[in-house]
Structure formats: structure tokens, C-alpha cells
Amino acid sequence: MQGSLPIISDYLRHLCRSISELNRIFLTHLDIDHIGSATELQEETRADVIMHEIDAELVDRRNEDYEQLARSFPSFSTDEFSKLFRKIKSIRGVDFKVNKRVNDRDSAPRKQVPDSSEE
């Protein structure tokens, strides 16, 4: 949700981590409770935002009208696309930059994070 940066920061501190350690933000889907703080997080951390290619395209083009956008996604049924369209139109104040687009075949690379207790 938007405005959750302090909650996220507190949770990371609880894990003996810092928000400055974030280098990737994985957004799993377009629901506002999943993407709402992405703008704040990206501004604070300069982390890469990673999102499925279809969701990223919808975010990039969220200001287009329904008919124009629907023509770009012919594989979606009218019902499926209507639900997606309502979701993207409800997104307000979201201005993050998607740095990497992934698809269903991709997997997330693992990166070792140093244990903060060893520092």
C-alpha cells in the first residue's frame, strides 16, 4: 500500500536488515497492495523494479483508453481484460520505473546478502 515505507523499514530492522540493502523489488501482480509503495521504495533505495512483462506493459500504458489498450492484448477474454483495466485505472500516485520485465519462464537469480551480524 502507498505510505508503507516506514512499516517496511521497521520490518527489515526487525530482521536485522536495512532498507538500504534492497537492490530489487519484485512486484508479483498489479493489485495496489502489492505495488502501492513501489514508487517510494524505488526512490529511497534506487532498487530495480522487476515485474511480469504483461503487467509492466499495462502500467506503462495505463493512461490509454479501454479500446486502444484492449486491441493490444487480444489473447485476453473481454472479462479478463475488463478486470485488468479496472485495476490499472485504480492505480493512483504510482510512478515507478520497471527496470526488468520477466515472463513465466524466467526465474529470479539468487544473490547472497552478507549477514549483518558478521559486520
VMD Tcl script that builds the backbone (N, CA, C; Angstrom):
set m [mol new atoms 357]
animate dup $m
set s [atomselect $m all]
$s set {name element resname resid chain x y z} {
  {N N MET 1 A 0.838 -1.181 0.000}
  {CA C MET 1 A 0.000 0.000 0.000}
  {C C MET 1 A 0.882 1.242 0.000}
  {N N GLN 2 A 0.368 2.313 -0.570}
  {CA C GLN 2 A 1.105 3.557 -0.545}
  {C C GLN 2 A 1.285 4.004 0.903}
  {N N GLY 3 A 2.439 4.584 1.167}
  {CA C GLY 3 A 2.729 5.059 2.516}
  {C C GLY 3 A 3.253 3.989 3.458}
  {N N SER 4 A 3.592 2.826 2.941}
  {CA C SER 4 A 4.049 1.711 3.781}
  {C C SER 4 A 5.552 1.682 4.010}
  {N N LEU 5 A 6.271 2.659 3.484}
  {CA C LEU 5 A 7.730 2.652 3.629}
  {C C LEU 5 A 8.179 2.522 5.090}
  {N N PRO 6 A 7.592 3.254 6.040}
  {CA C PRO 6 A 8.018 3.083 7.436}
  {C C PRO 6 A 7.768 1.664 7.972}
  {N N ILE 7 A 6.670 1.060 7.570}
  {CA C ILE 7 A 6.363 -0.311 8.013}
  {C C ILE 7 A 7.376 -1.291 7.432}
  {N N ILE 8 A 7.685 -1.125 6.156}
  {CA C ILE 8 A 8.669 -1.996 5.503}
  {C C ILE 8 A 10.034 -1.818 6.157}
  {N N SER 9 A 10.415 -0.590 6.406}
  {CA C SER 9 A 11.701 -0.296 7.045}
  {C C SER 9 A 11.772 -0.906 8.444}
  {N N ASP 10 A 10.707 -0.759 9.228}
  {CA C ASP 10 A 10.664 -1.351 10.575}
  {C C ASP 10 A 10.771 -2.869 10.514}
  {N N TYR 11 A 10.088 -3.476 9.568}
  {CA C TYR 11 A 10.135 -4.928 9.429}
  {C C TYR 11 A 11.543 -5.393 9.084}
  {N N LEU 12 A 12.203 -4.687 8.178}
  {CA C LEU 12 A 13.581 -5.048 7.825}
  {C C LEU 12 A 14.511 -4.896 9.028}
  {N N ARG 13 A 14.314 -3.846 9.805}
  {CA C ARG 13 A 15.122 -3.675 11.037}
  {C C ARG 13 A 14.900 -4.841 11.992}
  {N N HIS 14 A 13.652 -5.302 12.075}
  {CA C HIS 14 A 13.323 -6.464 12.905}
  {C C HIS 14 A 14.108 -7.697 12.447}
  {N N LEU 15 A 14.402 -7.765 11.158}
  {CA C LEU 15 A 15.180 -8.869 10.585}
  {C C LEU 15 A 16.684 -8.580 10.596}
  {N N CYS 16 A 17.065 -7.495 11.286}
  {CA C CYS 16 A 18.468 -7.054 11.346}
  {C C CYS 16 A 18.979 -6.674 9.957}
  {N N ARG 17 A 18.124 -6.066 9.201}
  {CA C ARG 17 A 18.460 -5.593 7.862}
  {C C ARG 17 A 18.110 -4.115 7.757}
  {N N SER 18 A 18.566 -3.515 6.674}
  {CA C SER 18 A 18.296 -2.111 6.426}
  {C C SER 18 A 17.648 -1.950 5.058}
  {N N ILE 19 A 16.807 -0.961 4.936}
  {CA C ILE 19 A 16.170 -0.697 3.648}
  {C C ILE 19 A 17.215 -0.378 2.576}
  {N N SER 20 A 18.364 0.116 2.993}
  {CA C SER 20 A 19.428 0.438 2.029}
  {C C SER 20 A 20.025 -0.815 1.384}
  {N N GLU 21 A 19.757 -1.978 1.945}
  {CA C GLU 21 A 20.243 -3.227 1.367}
  {C C GLU 21 A 19.395 -3.716 0.199}
  {N N LEU 22 A 18.220 -3.152 0.028}
  {CA C LEU 22 A 17.353 -3.595 -1.064}
  {C C LEU 22 A 17.953 -3.188 -2.401}
  {N N ASN 23 A 18.046 -4.148 -3.298}
  {CA C ASN 23 A 18.533 -3.821 -4.642}
  {C C ASN 23 A 17.565 -4.275 -5.730}
  {N N ARG 24 A 16.531 -5.025 -5.341}
  {CA C ARG 24 A 15.500 -5.463 -6.282}
  {C C ARG 24 A 14.146 -5.447 -5.597}
  {N N ILE 25 A 13.155 -4.995 -6.317}
  {CA C ILE 25 A 11.782 -5.003 -5.834}
  {C C ILE 25 A 10.980 -5.831 -6.831}
  {N N PHE 26 A 10.522 -6.995 -6.407}
  {CA C PHE 26 A 9.727 -7.871 -7.265}
  {C C PHE 26 A 8.251 -7.571 -7.039}
  {N N LEU 27 A 7.568 -7.153 -8.071}
  {CA C LEU 27 A 6.137 -6.884 -7.986}
  {C C LEU 27 A 5.422 -8.052 -8.647}
  {N N THR 28 A 4.689 -8.808 -7.847}
  {CA C THR 28 A 4.112 -10.062 -8.322}
  {C C THR 28 A 2.862 -9.889 -9.167}
  {N N HIS 29 A 2.098 -8.829 -8.912}
  {CA C HIS 29 A 0.914 -8.555 -9.722}
  {C C HIS 29 A 0.426 -7.140 -9.450}
  {N N LEU 30 A -0.583 -6.724 -10.193}
  {CA C LEU 30 A -0.989 -5.324 -10.217}
  {C C LEU 30 A -1.850 -4.847 -9.060}
  {N N ASP 31 A -2.196 -5.667 -8.117}
  {CA C ASP 31 A -3.028 -5.183 -7.015}
  {C C ASP 31 A -2.309 -4.072 -6.263}
  {N N ILE 32 A -3.056 -3.055 -5.884}
  {CA C ILE 32 A -2.461 -1.877 -5.259}
  {C C ILE 32 A -1.738 -2.226 -3.958}
  {N N ASP 33 A -2.187 -3.266 -3.242}
  {CA C ASP 33 A -1.492 -3.641 -2.011}
  {C C ASP 33 A -0.139 -4.284 -2.304}
  {N N HIS 34 A 0.137 -4.590 -3.561}
  {CA C HIS 34 A 1.435 -5.138 -3.940}
  {C C HIS 34 A 2.334 -4.100 -4.597}
  {N N ILE 35 A 1.753 -3.103 -5.237}
  {CA C ILE 35 A 2.579 -2.126 -5.948}
  {C C ILE 35 A 2.534 -0.733 -5.345}
  {N N GLY 36 A 1.708 -0.530 -4.336}
  {CA C GLY 36 A 1.459 0.806 -3.805}
  {C C GLY 36 A 2.668 1.558 -3.307}
  {N N SER 37 A 3.618 0.883 -2.697}
  {CA C SER 37 A 4.807 1.565 -2.169}
  {C C SER 37 A 6.029 1.425 -3.066}
  {N N ALA 38 A 5.833 0.898 -4.254}
  {CA C ALA 38 A 6.974 0.688 -5.156}
  {C C ALA 38 A 7.665 1.998 -5.506}
  {N N THR 39 A 6.900 3.058 -5.719}
  {CA C THR 39 A 7.499 4.347 -6.056}
  {C C THR 39 A 8.393 4.833 -4.921}
  {N N GLU 40 A 7.857 4.809 -3.697}
  {CA C GLU 40 A 8.630 5.236 -2.522}
  {C C GLU 40 A 9.882 4.387 -2.337}
  {N N LEU 41 A 9.708 3.073 -2.452}
  {CA C LEU 41 A 10.842 2.166 -2.270}
  {C C LEU 41 A 11.925 2.408 -3.312}
  {N N GLN 42 A 11.512 2.570 -4.562}
  {CA C GLN 42 A 12.498 2.785 -5.613}
  {C C GLN 42 A 13.227 4.116 -5.417}
  {N N GLU 43 A 12.492 5.158 -5.035}
  {CA C GLU 43 A 13.134 6.455 -4.797}
  {C C GLU 43 A 14.115 6.381 -3.629}
  {N N GLU 44 A 13.738 5.669 -2.587}
  {CA C GLU 44 A 14.568 5.574 -1.382}
  {C C GLU 44 A 15.806 4.713 -1.592}
  {N N THR 45 A 15.666 3.640 -2.355}
  {CA C THR 45 A 16.735 2.639 -2.443}
  {C C THR 45 A 17.455 2.599 -3.781}
  {N N ARG 46 A 16.851 3.166 -4.810}
  {CA C ARG 46 A 17.373 3.061 -6.189}
  {C C ARG 46 A 17.379 1.611 -6.664}
  {N N ALA 47 A 16.556 0.773 -6.034}
  {CA C ALA 47 A 16.467 -0.644 -6.400}
  {C C ALA 47 A 15.781 -0.803 -7.752}
  {N N ASP 48 A 16.124 -1.880 -8.451}
  {CA C ASP 48 A 15.462 -2.215 -9.704}
  {C C ASP 48 A 14.077 -2.764 -9.408}
  {N N VAL 49 A 13.094 -2.334 -10.172}
  {CA C VAL 49 A 11.747 -2.885 -10.077}
  {C C VAL 49 A 11.614 -3.932 -11.171}
  {N N ILE 50 A 11.173 -5.119 -10.757}
  {CA C ILE 50 A 11.027 -6.250 -11.660}
  {C C ILE 50 A 9.557 -6.665 -11.658}
  {N N MET 51 A 9.009 -6.831 -12.855}
  {CA C MET 51 A 7.588 -7.105 -12.978}
  {C C MET 51 A 7.340 -7.947 -14.224}
  {N N HIS 52 A 6.282 -8.731 -14.197}
  {CA C HIS 52 A 5.914 -9.520 -15.365}
  {C C HIS 52 A 5.690 -8.588 -16.550}
  {N N GLU 53 A 6.093 -9.036 -17.723}
  {CA C GLU 53 A 6.051 -8.189 -18.914}
  {C C GLU 53 A 4.653 -7.673 -19.244}
  {N N ILE 54 A 3.624 -8.468 -19.017}
  {CA C ILE 54 A 2.260 -8.004 -19.307}
  {C C ILE 54 A 1.848 -6.919 -18.322}
  {N N ASP 55 A 2.104 -7.143 -17.030}
  {CA C ASP 55 A 1.768 -6.131 -16.028}
  {C C ASP 55 A 2.555 -4.846 -16.274}
  {N N ALA 56 A 3.822 -4.978 -16.628}
  {CA C ALA 56 A 4.652 -3.797 -16.891}
  {C C ALA 56 A 4.095 -3.004 -18.065}
  {N N GLU 57 A 3.668 -3.696 -19.092}
  {CA C GLU 57 A 3.080 -3.021 -20.257}
  {C C GLU 57 A 1.801 -2.280 -19.863}
  {N N LEU 58 A 0.977 -2.913 -19.043}
  {CA C LEU 58 A -0.257 -2.271 -18.600}
  {C C LEU 58 A 0.034 -1.035 -17.749}
  {N N VAL 59 A 1.039 -1.120 -16.881}
  {CA C VAL 59 A 1.412 0.037 -16.066}
  {C C VAL 59 A 1.914 1.163 -16.958}
  {N N ASP 60 A 2.762 0.825 -17.909}
  {CA C ASP 60 A 3.303 1.846 -18.820}
  {C C ASP 60 A 2.211 2.552 -19.617}
  {N N ARG 61 A 1.170 1.807 -19.939}
  {CA C ARG 61 A 0.139 2.343 -20.842}
  {C C ARG 61 A -1.179 2.613 -20.117}
  {N N ARG 62 A -1.136 2.802 -18.804}
  {CA C ARG 62 A -2.355 2.918 -18.001}
  {C C ARG 62 A -3.220 4.137 -18.331}
  {N N ASN 63 A -2.687 5.095 -19.051}
  {CA C ASN 63 A -3.471 6.282 -19.387}
  {C C ASN 63 A -4.191 6.184 -20.733}
  {N N GLU 64 A -4.027 5.057 -21.413}
  {CA C GLU 64 A -4.719 4.868 -22.690}
  {C C GLU 64 A -6.173 4.476 -22.439}
  {N N ASP 65 A -7.012 4.688 -23.452}
  {CA C ASP 65 A -8.418 4.309 -23.281}
  {C C ASP 65 A -8.583 2.796 -23.450}
  {N N TYR 66 A -9.734 2.312 -23.009}
  {CA C TYR 66 A -10.011 0.880 -22.964}
  {C C TYR 66 A -9.862 0.215 -24.329}
  {N N GLU 67 A -10.504 0.754 -25.338}
  {CA C GLU 67 A -10.493 0.122 -26.667}
  {C C GLU 67 A -9.079 0.036 -27.239}
  {N N GLN 68 A -8.329 1.104 -27.096}
  {CA C GLN 68 A -6.959 1.144 -27.614}
  {C C GLN 68 A -6.097 0.088 -26.924}
  {N N LEU 69 A -6.209 0.010 -25.617}
  {CA C LEU 69 A -5.409 -0.942 -24.855}
  {C C LEU 69 A -5.867 -2.377 -25.103}
  {N N ALA 70 A -7.166 -2.597 -25.178}
  {CA C ALA 70 A -7.699 -3.949 -25.379}
  {C C ALA 70 A -7.202 -4.559 -26.683}
  {N N ARG 71 A -7.083 -3.751 -27.730}
  {CA C ARG 71 A -6.595 -4.259 -29.023}
  {C C ARG 71 A -5.162 -4.797 -28.917}
  {N N SER 72 A -4.399 -4.300 -27.956}
  {CA C SER 72 A -3.007 -4.740 -27.793}
  {C C SER 72 A -2.891 -6.069 -27.055}
  {N N PHE 73 A -3.986 -6.529 -26.459}
  {CA C PHE 73 A -3.970 -7.765 -25.679}
  {C C PHE 73 A -5.081 -8.700 -26.158}
  {N N PRO 74 A -4.987 -9.164 -27.417}
  {CA C PRO 74 A -6.077 -9.973 -27.986}
  {C C PRO 74 A -6.238 -11.351 -27.330}
  {N N SER 75 A -5.228 -11.823 -26.631}
  {CA C SER 75 A -5.337 -13.157 -26.026}
  {C C SER 75 A -6.189 -13.155 -24.753}
  {N N PHE 76 A -6.515 -11.971 -24.228}
  {CA C PHE 76 A -7.352 -11.887 -23.032}
  {C C PHE 76 A -8.825 -11.890 -23.431}
  {N N SER 77 A -9.630 -12.605 -22.653}
  {CA C SER 77 A -11.076 -12.533 -22.881}
  {C C SER 77 A -11.544 -11.138 -22.468}
  {N N THR 78 A -12.740 -10.769 -22.914}
  {CA C THR 78 A -13.295 -9.460 -22.560}
  {C C THR 78 A -13.405 -9.317 -21.052}
  {N N ASP 79 A -13.851 -10.371 -20.377}
  {CA C ASP 79 A -13.994 -10.340 -18.919}
  {C C ASP 79 A -12.639 -10.174 -18.232}
  {N N GLU 80 A -11.643 -10.955 -18.672}
  {CA C GLU 80 A -10.296 -10.851 -18.079}
  {C C GLU 80 A -9.725 -9.444 -18.265}
  {N N PHE 81 A -9.869 -8.927 -19.466}
  {CA C PHE 81 A -9.295 -7.617 -19.732}
  {C C PHE 81 A -10.047 -6.523 -18.977}
  {N N SER 82 A -11.353 -6.652 -18.853}
  {CA C SER 82 A -12.132 -5.665 -18.090}
  {C C SER 82 A -11.649 -5.590 -16.649}
  {N N LYS 83 A -11.377 -6.748 -16.045}
  {CA C LYS 83 A -10.861 -6.772 -14.669}
  {C C LYS 83 A -9.499 -6.096 -14.590}
  {N N LEU 84 A -8.615 -6.417 -15.531}
  {CA C LEU 84 A -7.290 -5.782 -15.552}
  {C C LEU 84 A -7.402 -4.274 -15.754}
  {N N PHE 85 A -8.278 -3.873 -16.655}
  {CA C PHE 85 A -8.432 -2.451 -16.950}
  {C C PHE 85 A -8.895 -1.691 -15.703}
  {N N ARG 86 A -9.845 -2.267 -14.973}
  {CA C ARG 86 A -10.308 -1.618 -13.726}
  {C C ARG 86 A -9.170 -1.493 -12.727}
  {N N LYS 87 A -8.332 -2.521 -12.649}
  {CA C LYS 87 A -7.181 -2.466 -11.733}
  {C C LYS 87 A -6.232 -1.335 -12.105}
  {N N ILE 88 A -5.862 -1.265 -13.361}
  {CA C ILE 88 A -4.865 -0.257 -13.737}
  {C C ILE 88 A -5.439 1.153 -13.647}
  {N N LYS 89 A -6.733 1.315 -13.858}
  {CA C LYS 89 A -7.332 2.648 -13.739}
  {C C LYS 89 A -7.427 3.080 -12.280}
  {N N SER 90 A -7.397 2.121 -11.351}
  {CA C SER 90 A -7.485 2.470 -9.932}
  {C C SER 90 A -6.120 2.853 -9.350}
  {N N ILE 91 A -5.065 2.664 -10.119}
  {CA C ILE 91 A -3.718 2.974 -9.642}
  {C C ILE 91 A -3.511 4.481 -9.670}
  {N N ARG 92 A -3.256 5.045 -8.516}
  {CA C ARG 92 A -3.002 6.483 -8.406}
  {C C ARG 92 A -1.678 6.695 -7.690}
  {N N GLY 93 A -0.919 7.683 -8.107}
  {CA C GLY 93 A 0.323 8.015 -7.409}
  {C C GLY 93 A 1.434 6.996 -7.597}
  {N N VAL 94 A 1.291 6.133 -8.574}
  {CA C VAL 94 A 2.306 5.117 -8.835}
  {C C VAL 94 A 3.150 5.607 -10.002}
  {N N ASP 95 A 4.429 5.826 -9.738}
  {CA C ASP 95 A 5.292 6.389 -10.768}
  {C C ASP 95 A 6.663 5.716 -10.758}
  {N N PHE 96 A 6.672 4.414 -10.528}
  {CA C PHE 96 A 7.943 3.698 -10.518}
  {C C PHE 96 A 8.346 3.356 -11.939}
  {N N LYS 97 A 9.618 3.067 -12.117}
  {CA C LYS 97 A 10.135 2.660 -13.422}
  {C C LYS 97 A 10.427 1.170 -13.375}
  {N N VAL 98 A 9.830 0.423 -14.280}
  {CA C VAL 98 A 10.106 -1.013 -14.361}
  {C C VAL 98 A 11.445 -1.167 -15.067}
  {N N ASN 99 A 12.438 -1.701 -14.339}
  {CA C ASN 99 A 13.779 -1.860 -14.885}
  {C C ASN 99 A 13.973 -3.177 -15.616}
  {N N LYS 100 A 13.201 -4.186 -15.213}
  {CA C LYS 100 A 13.346 -5.500 -15.844}
  {C C LYS 100 A 11.977 -6.136 -15.956}
  {N N ARG 101 A 11.703 -6.626 -17.151}
  {CA C ARG 101 A 10.452 -7.334 -17.413}
  {C C ARG 101 A 10.753 -8.817 -17.493}
  {N N VAL 102 A 9.940 -9.597 -16.823}
  {CA C VAL 102 A 10.136 -11.046 -16.829}
  {C C VAL 102 A 8.888 -11.706 -17.402}
  {N N ASN 103 A 9.048 -12.976 -17.774}
  {CA C ASN 103 A 7.892 -13.727 -18.252}
  {C C ASN 103 A 7.770 -15.008 -17.443}
  {N N ASP 104 A 6.819 -15.831 -17.792}
  {CA C ASP 104 A 6.531 -17.030 -16.998}
  {C C ASP 104 A 7.675 -18.032 -16.968}
  {N N ARG 105 A 8.593 -17.939 -17.895}
  {CA C ARG 105 A 9.700 -18.898 -17.953}
  {C C ARG 105 A 10.920 -18.445 -17.156}
  {N N ASP 106 A 10.932 -17.194 -16.723}
  {CA C ASP 106 A 12.089 -16.659 -16.005}
  {C C ASP 106 A 12.090 -17.096 -14.553}
  {N N SER 107 A 13.289 -17.098 -13.986}
  {CA C SER 107 A 13.415 -17.328 -12.547}
  {C C SER 107 A 14.299 -16.217 -11.986}
  {N N ALA 108 A 14.128 -15.971 -10.722}
  {CA C ALA 108 A 14.882 -14.889 -10.083}
  {C C ALA 108 A 16.259 -15.392 -9.668}
  {N N PRO 109 A 17.293 -14.679 -10.068}
  {CA C PRO 109 A 18.632 -15.080 -9.626}
  {C C PRO 109 A 18.779 -14.828 -8.128}
  {N N ARG 110 A 19.501 -15.696 -7.483}
  {CA C ARG 110 A 19.734 -15.539 -6.046}
  {C C ARG 110 A 20.992 -14.729 -5.847}
  {N N LYS 111 A 20.957 -13.849 -4.909}
  {CA C LYS 111 A 22.103 -13.017 -4.598}
  {C C LYS 111 A 22.385 -13.142 -3.120}
  {N N GLN 112 A 23.618 -13.431 -2.781}
  {CA C GLN 112 A 23.990 -13.535 -1.377}
  {C C GLN 112 A 24.020 -12.151 -0.744}
  {N N VAL 113 A 23.347 -12.042 0.371}
  {CA C VAL 113 A 23.366 -10.810 1.154}
  {C C VAL 113 A 24.209 -11.088 2.381}
  {N N PRO 114 A 25.218 -10.255 2.650}
  {CA C PRO 114 A 26.051 -10.508 3.825}
  {C C PRO 114 A 25.225 -10.483 5.103}
  {N N ASP 115 A 25.549 -11.366 6.006}
  {CA C ASP 115 A 24.894 -11.414 7.304}
  {C C ASP 115 A 25.321 -10.188 8.092}
  {N N SER 116 A 24.346 -9.357 8.476}
  {CA C SER 116 A 24.676 -8.116 9.179}
  {C C SER 116 A 25.280 -8.356 10.550}
  {N N SER 117 A 25.099 -9.554 11.126}
  {CA C SER 117 A 25.684 -9.837 12.441}
  {C C SER 117 A 27.176 -10.087 12.354}
  {N N GLU 118 A 27.675 -10.320 11.127}
  {CA C GLU 118 A 29.102 -10.575 10.951}
  {C C GLU 118 A 29.890 -9.292 10.711}
  {N N GLU 119 A 29.195 -8.175 10.541}
  {CA C GLU 119 A 29.888 -6.915 10.258}
  {C C GLU 119 A 30.385 -6.271 11.515}
}
mol reanalyze $m
mol bondsrecalc $m
mol representation Tube
mol addrep $m
